[in-house]
Amino acid sequence: MSAMSQRTDSVFVSSLGKGDTLHQQVLAAFPLCRISEEDLIQNPQFCKLLATLSQHVDRAGLTQHLRRDREKAERELHTQRLCWLRVESVNRVLREIVQENRFSKASSALTAEDKFCSTLEQCLMVAQCVKQMDVSSDSSEDHSGVLGLTAERVQRQMPPEQELVEMKQRLSSELLQHLKKKAVSILKYYQPEWENESEGLRSVKLSKLPELLDAEQKRAKSLTEKNRENETLLQRQTHAQLSELLKCMNILQRLVLDLRLKAQKDLDRKKIEYFQAKCETGLQKIRAEMLEVQLDTYTRDKIAAHKKITEKLRAELKSSELDKQTLESKLTSFQIYGQDFEALAEEYSRLRREIATKSWALKEFSA
């Protein structure tokens, strides 16, 4: 057992030396298993087990012994099917002969051909009844026939012996002629250009028809197998392509988000610059409107008059300030006089009010 494990390990190690093809070999050895290459990469021990099993089982998962038994059973089944197919084919051809004769003859006169077909039809009917009445040999129950009939009583309905002999003498030739007719119809369907050929050339081509049909059947099976392989390959490629497309979509989504954020940042900056320029333009327009209003309001004559008024007011203000200083000095010197000081205080208040009024007027004209 240890020697066997060592041998399998050596086989596995030698397979490992081939590189990444080991996983494809395991997948090819077990096509019915729904596993992927990623599963084998993530489970190396399981991959090793499958690689070891691939040395002892076939693609369907059968061992050598079971495969031999299955092949033997398939050969026996093929033989039985072939025998049944031959009998069934002959039976159906004979029934076709009877049906063609029945529908092609419209006259009521009985001919040798009609007698042959009626005898053949009677034999086929009796054989079918006997087959239907036959019971399986593995049953131990006592089965009674339909309406008490037995196979021996049904076989008594066979035609007379002389008619059977005459029918059997013509049977092979009629069967061969009917089969040749069907082969010619198949040949015309398969190769329509051979329809106008001579009888001898047609016979030669009829002899090659089985080979042509066999080659065509093999070609059809080969194309079917190739289509199945192409379908499997297409499914794998489709899965791989969808995976790549999903990756590309994720990358594109990230790029779109990044570019959108960057573009939004640039757009916001440009909007801010636009609004700043627009605000500056509005301020300049307001200043221009204010200057225009001032120019419309203050003409040269008005400005000259305002200057004269300003100079006069400044002179009066200066005179009032001198009077204020004089009064303040008097106020300080006459504070000791008591009630006599009230008259001076009132005069001082009046002068202050007058100075304040003239200062306001001077300020307004200066503006």
C-alpha positions as CSV (number, residue, x, y, z in Angstrom):
1,M,0.0,0.0,0.0
2,S,2.9,2.4,0.8
3,A,4.5,1.5,-2.5
4,M,1.3,2.4,-4.3
5,S,1.0,5.7,-2.5
6,Q,4.6,6.5,-3.3
7,R,3.9,5.7,-7.0
8,T,0.8,7.9,-7.0
9,D,2.7,10.7,-5.3
10,S,5.5,10.4,-7.9
11,V,2.9,10.6,-10.7
12,F,1.4,13.6,-9.0
13,V,4.8,15.3,-8.6
14,S,5.7,14.6,-12.2
15,S,2.4,16.1,-13.2
16,L,3.1,19.1,-11.0
17,G,6.3,19.7,-12.9
18,K,4.3,20.4,-16.1
19,G,3.1,23.7,-14.7
20,D,-0.4,25.1,-14.8
21,T,-1.7,22.4,-17.2
22,L,-2.4,20.0,-14.3
23,H,-5.7,21.7,-13.4
24,Q,-6.8,21.6,-17.1
25,Q,-5.9,17.9,-17.2
26,V,-8.0,17.2,-14.0
27,L,-10.9,19.1,-15.4
28,A,-10.6,17.2,-18.7
29,A,-10.4,13.9,-16.9
30,F,-13.7,14.6,-15.0
31,P,-15.9,16.6,-17.3
32,L,-19.1,15.7,-15.5
33,C,-17.9,17.3,-12.2
34,R,-19.1,20.9,-11.7
35,I,-15.7,22.2,-10.5
36,S,-13.7,25.1,-11.7
37,E,-10.0,25.8,-11.9
38,E,-10.2,28.2,-8.9
39,D,-11.7,25.4,-6.8
40,L,-8.7,23.2,-7.6
41,I,-6.2,26.0,-6.8
42,Q,-7.9,26.6,-3.5
43,N,-7.9,22.9,-2.6
44,P,-4.6,21.3,-3.7
45,Q,-5.2,18.1,-1.7
46,F,-8.5,17.6,-3.5
47,C,-6.7,18.3,-6.8
48,K,-4.2,15.6,-5.8
49,L,-7.0,13.1,-5.1
50,L,-8.6,13.7,-8.5
51,A,-5.3,13.4,-10.3
52,T,-4.8,10.0,-8.6
53,L,-8.3,8.9,-9.4
54,S,-7.9,9.8,-13.0
55,Q,-5.4,7.0,-13.3
56,H,-8.0,4.4,-12.3
57,V,-11.3,5.7,-13.7
58,D,-12.5,6.9,-17.1
59,R,-14.2,10.2,-18.0
60,A,-17.6,8.8,-17.0
61,G,-16.3,7.8,-13.5
62,L,-16.2,4.0,-14.1
63,T,-13.4,1.7,-13.1
64,Q,-11.7,-0.6,-15.6
65,H,-13.7,-3.6,-14.5
66,L,-17.0,-1.8,-14.6
67,R,-16.1,-0.4,-18.0
68,R,-15.4,-3.9,-19.4
69,D,-18.7,-5.2,-18.0
70,R,-20.5,-2.3,-19.5
71,E,-18.9,-2.7,-22.9
72,K,-19.8,-6.4,-22.8
73,A,-23.4,-5.6,-21.9
74,E,-23.5,-3.0,-24.6
75,R,-22.2,-5.4,-27.2
76,E,-24.8,-8.0,-26.2
77,L,-27.5,-5.4,-26.2
78,H,-26.4,-4.2,-29.6
79,T,-26.6,-7.8,-30.9
80,Q,-30.1,-8.2,-29.5
81,R,-31.2,-4.9,-31.0
82,L,-29.7,-5.8,-34.3
83,C,-31.6,-9.1,-34.4
84,W,-34.8,-7.4,-33.4
85,L,-34.2,-4.6,-35.9
86,R,-33.7,-7.1,-38.7
87,V,-37.0,-8.9,-37.9
88,E,-38.9,-5.7,-37.4
89,S,-37.5,-4.2,-40.6
90,V,-38.6,-7.3,-42.6
91,N,-42.0,-7.3,-40.9
92,R,-42.6,-3.6,-41.8
93,V,-41.4,-4.1,-45.4
94,L,-43.8,-6.9,-45.8
95,R,-46.6,-4.9,-44.4
96,E,-45.7,-2.0,-46.8
97,I,-45.9,-4.5,-49.7
98,V,-49.4,-5.6,-48.6
99,Q,-50.6,-2.0,-48.2
100,E,-49.2,-0.9,-51.6
101,N,-50.9,-3.7,-53.3
102,R,-54.2,-3.0,-51.5
103,F,-54.3,0.6,-52.4
104,S,-52.9,0.2,-56.0
105,K,-55.4,-2.4,-57.1
106,A,-58.8,-1.0,-57.8
107,S,-60.3,-3.9,-59.8
108,S,-62.2,-6.7,-58.2
109,A,-60.6,-9.5,-60.3
110,L,-58.3,-11.7,-58.2
111,T,-54.8,-12.0,-59.8
112,A,-51.7,-13.9,-58.8
113,E,-50.3,-10.8,-57.3
114,D,-53.4,-10.3,-55.2
115,K,-53.3,-13.9,-54.1
116,F,-49.7,-13.6,-53.0
117,C,-50.5,-10.4,-51.1
118,S,-53.6,-11.8,-49.5
119,T,-51.7,-15.0,-48.4
120,L,-48.9,-12.8,-47.0
121,E,-51.3,-10.5,-45.2
122,Q,-53.1,-13.6,-43.6
123,C,-49.7,-15.0,-42.5
124,L,-48.7,-11.6,-41.0
125,M,-52.0,-11.3,-39.2
126,V,-51.8,-14.8,-37.7
127,A,-48.3,-14.2,-36.6
128,Q,-49.3,-10.9,-34.9
129,C,-52.1,-12.5,-33.1
130,V,-49.9,-15.3,-31.9
131,K,-47.3,-12.8,-30.7
132,Q,-50.0,-10.8,-28.8
133,M,-51.3,-14.0,-27.2
134,D,-47.8,-15.2,-26.1
135,V,-47.2,-14.9,-22.4
136,S,-43.9,-14.6,-20.6
137,S,-42.2,-17.8,-19.6
138,D,-41.2,-16.6,-16.1
139,S,-44.8,-16.5,-14.9
140,S,-46.2,-19.6,-13.2
141,E,-49.8,-18.5,-13.4
142,D,-52.2,-20.2,-15.8
143,H,-53.2,-17.6,-18.3
144,S,-56.2,-18.3,-20.6
145,G,-56.3,-16.8,-24.0
146,V,-58.7,-14.1,-25.2
147,L,-62.2,-15.7,-25.6
148,G,-60.6,-19.0,-24.7
149,L,-58.4,-19.0,-27.8
150,T,-54.9,-20.5,-27.8
151,A,-51.9,-20.1,-30.1
152,E,-52.6,-23.5,-31.7
153,R,-56.1,-22.6,-32.6
154,V,-55.1,-19.3,-34.1
155,Q,-52.4,-21.0,-36.1
156,R,-55.1,-23.1,-37.7
157,Q,-56.2,-20.0,-39.6
158,M,-53.0,-20.1,-41.7
159,P,-53.5,-20.4,-45.5
160,P,-53.3,-23.8,-47.1
161,E,-49.9,-25.4,-47.5
162,Q,-49.8,-25.0,-51.3
163,E,-50.5,-21.2,-51.0
164,L,-47.8,-20.9,-48.3
165,V,-45.2,-22.7,-50.6
166,E,-46.1,-20.4,-53.5
167,M,-45.9,-17.3,-51.3
168,K,-42.5,-18.3,-49.9
169,Q,-41.1,-18.9,-53.4
170,R,-42.0,-15.4,-54.4
171,L,-41.3,-13.8,-51.1
172,S,-37.5,-13.3,-51.5
173,S,-37.8,-11.8,-55.0
174,E,-40.7,-9.5,-53.9
175,L,-38.8,-8.4,-50.8
176,L,-35.6,-7.8,-52.8
177,Q,-37.5,-5.8,-55.4
178,H,-39.3,-3.7,-52.8
179,L,-36.0,-3.0,-50.9
180,K,-34.4,-2.0,-54.2
181,K,-37.2,0.3,-54.8
182,K,-36.8,1.9,-51.4
183,A,-33.0,2.1,-51.9
184,V,-33.6,3.9,-55.2
185,S,-35.9,6.4,-53.5
186,I,-33.3,7.0,-50.8
187,L,-30.6,7.4,-53.4
188,K,-32.8,10.0,-55.3
189,Y,-33.3,11.9,-52.1
190,Y,-29.7,11.7,-51.1
191,Q,-28.3,12.5,-54.6
192,P,-31.0,14.0,-56.9
193,E,-28.6,14.3,-59.8
194,W,-28.4,10.4,-60.0
195,E,-32.1,10.1,-61.0
196,N,-31.5,10.2,-64.7
197,E,-28.6,7.7,-64.6
198,S,-28.7,4.4,-66.4
199,E,-29.8,1.2,-64.6
200,G,-26.3,-0.3,-64.4
201,L,-24.7,2.8,-63.1
202,R,-27.5,3.2,-60.6
203,S,-27.0,-0.3,-59.4
204,V,-23.3,0.4,-58.9
205,K,-24.1,3.5,-56.9
206,L,-26.7,1.6,-54.9
207,S,-24.0,-0.8,-53.8
208,K,-22.0,2.2,-52.5
209,L,-25.0,3.8,-50.8
210,P,-24.4,2.0,-47.4
211,E,-20.8,3.3,-47.3
212,L,-22.0,6.8,-48.2
213,L,-24.7,6.8,-45.5
214,D,-22.3,5.3,-43.0
215,A,-19.8,8.0,-43.8
216,E,-22.5,10.7,-43.5
217,Q,-23.6,9.3,-40.2
218,K,-20.1,9.3,-38.9
219,R,-19.7,12.9,-40.1
220,A,-22.9,13.8,-38.4
221,K,-21.8,12.3,-35.1
222,S,-18.4,14.0,-35.4
223,L,-20.1,17.3,-36.0
224,T,-22.4,16.7,-33.1
225,E,-19.5,15.9,-30.8
226,K,-17.6,19.0,-32.1
227,N,-20.7,21.1,-31.5
228,R,-20.9,19.8,-28.0
229,E,-17.3,20.6,-27.4
230,N,-17.7,24.0,-28.9
231,E,-20.8,24.6,-26.7
232,T,-18.8,23.7,-23.6
233,L,-15.9,25.9,-24.7
234,L,-18.3,28.7,-25.5
235,Q,-19.9,28.4,-22.1
236,R,-16.4,28.7,-20.5
237,Q,-15.4,31.6,-22.7
238,T,-18.7,33.3,-22.0
239,H,-18.2,32.9,-18.2
240,A,-14.7,34.2,-18.5
241,Q,-15.9,37.1,-20.7
242,L,-18.6,38.0,-18.3
243,S,-16.1,38.0,-15.4
244,E,-13.8,40.3,-17.4
245,L,-16.7,42.5,-18.3
246,L,-17.7,42.8,-14.6
247,K,-14.2,43.8,-13.7
248,C,-14.1,46.4,-16.5
249,M,-17.5,47.8,-15.4
250,N,-16.1,48.1,-11.8
251,I,-13.0,49.9,-13.1
252,L,-15.2,52.2,-15.3
253,Q,-17.5,52.9,-12.4
254,R,-14.5,54.0,-10.2
255,L,-13.1,56.1,-13.1
256,V,-16.5,57.8,-13.6
257,L,-16.8,58.6,-9.9
258,D,-13.3,60.0,-9.7
259,L,-13.6,62.0,-12.9
260,R,-17.1,63.2,-11.9
261,L,-15.7,64.5,-8.5
262,K,-12.8,66.2,-10.2
263,A,-15.0,67.7,-12.8
264,Q,-17.4,68.9,-10.1
265,K,-14.5,70.5,-8.2
266,D,-13.4,72.4,-11.4
267,L,-17.0,73.3,-12.1
268,D,-17.5,74.7,-8.6
269,R,-14.3,76.7,-8.9
270,K,-15.3,78.2,-12.2
271,K,-18.7,79.0,-10.9
272,I,-17.1,80.9,-7.9
273,E,-14.9,82.8,-10.3
274,Y,-17.9,83.6,-12.5
275,F,-19.9,84.9,-9.6
276,Q,-17.0,86.9,-8.2
277,A,-16.5,88.5,-11.6
278,K,-20.3,89.1,-11.9
279,C,-20.3,90.7,-8.4
280,E,-17.3,92.9,-9.2
281,T,-19.0,94.0,-12.4
282,G,-22.2,94.8,-10.4
283,L,-20.2,96.9,-7.9
284,Q,-18.4,98.8,-10.7
285,K,-21.8,99.5,-12.3
286,I,-23.2,100.8,-9.0
287,R,-20.2,103.1,-8.6
288,A,-20.6,104.3,-12.2
289,E,-24.3,105.0,-11.5
290,M,-23.4,106.9,-8.3
291,L,-20.9,109.0,-10.2
292,E,-23.4,109.7,-12.9
293,V,-26.0,110.7,-10.3
294,Q,-23.5,113.0,-8.7
295,L,-22.5,114.5,-12.0
296,D,-26.1,115.1,-12.9
297,T,-26.9,116.6,-9.4
298,Y,-23.8,118.8,-9.0
299,T,-23.1,121.1,-11.9
300,R,-20.2,123.6,-12.1
301,D,-22.3,126.5,-11.1
302,K,-23.6,124.6,-8.1
303,I,-20.1,123.5,-7.1
304,A,-18.9,127.2,-7.3
305,A,-21.8,128.3,-5.2
306,H,-21.1,125.6,-2.7
307,K,-17.5,126.6,-2.5
308,K,-18.5,130.2,-1.7
309,I,-21.0,129.1,0.9
310,T,-18.3,126.8,2.4
311,E,-15.8,129.6,2.6
312,K,-18.3,131.9,4.2
313,L,-19.3,129.3,6.7
314,R,-15.7,128.5,7.6
315,A,-15.1,132.2,8.2
316,E,-18.1,132.5,10.4
317,L,-17.1,129.3,12.2
318,K,-13.7,130.7,12.8
319,S,-15.2,133.9,14.1
320,S,-17.6,131.9,16.3
321,E,-14.7,129.9,17.7
322,L,-12.8,133.1,18.5
323,D,-15.9,134.4,20.3
324,K,-16.2,131.1,22.1
325,Q,-12.6,131.3,23.3
326,T,-13.2,134.9,24.5
327,L,-16.4,133.9,26.3
328,E,-14.8,130.9,27.9
329,S,-12.0,133.1,29.2
330,K,-14.5,135.6,30.5
331,L,-16.5,132.6,32.0
332,T,-13.5,131.5,33.9
333,S,-12.8,134.9,35.2
334,F,-16.4,135.7,36.2
335,Q,-17.3,132.4,37.8
336,I,-17.0,134.1,41.2
337,Y,-19.9,136.4,40.5
338,G,-22.8,133.9,41.2
339,Q,-26.1,135.0,39.7
340,D,-24.4,137.5,37.4
341,F,-22.8,134.5,35.8
342,E,-26.1,133.1,34.5
343,A,-26.4,135.8,31.9
344,L,-23.0,135.0,30.7
345,A,-23.8,131.2,30.7
346,E,-26.9,131.7,28.6
347,E,-24.9,133.8,26.2
348,Y,-22.4,131.0,26.0
349,S,-25.0,128.4,25.3
350,R,-26.4,130.4,22.5
351,L,-23.0,130.8,21.0
352,R,-22.4,127.0,21.2
353,R,-25.7,126.3,19.5
354,E,-24.9,128.7,16.8
355,I,-21.4,127.2,16.3
356,A,-23.0,123.7,16.2
357,T,-25.5,124.8,13.6
358,K,-22.9,126.4,11.4
359,S,-20.6,123.4,11.7
360,W,-23.4,121.1,10.6
361,A,-24.2,123.4,7.6
362,L,-20.5,123.5,6.7
363,K,-20.3,119.7,6.9
364,E,-23.3,119.2,4.7
365,F,-21.9,121.6,2.0
366,S,-18.5,119.9,2.2
367,A,-20.1,116.5,1.4
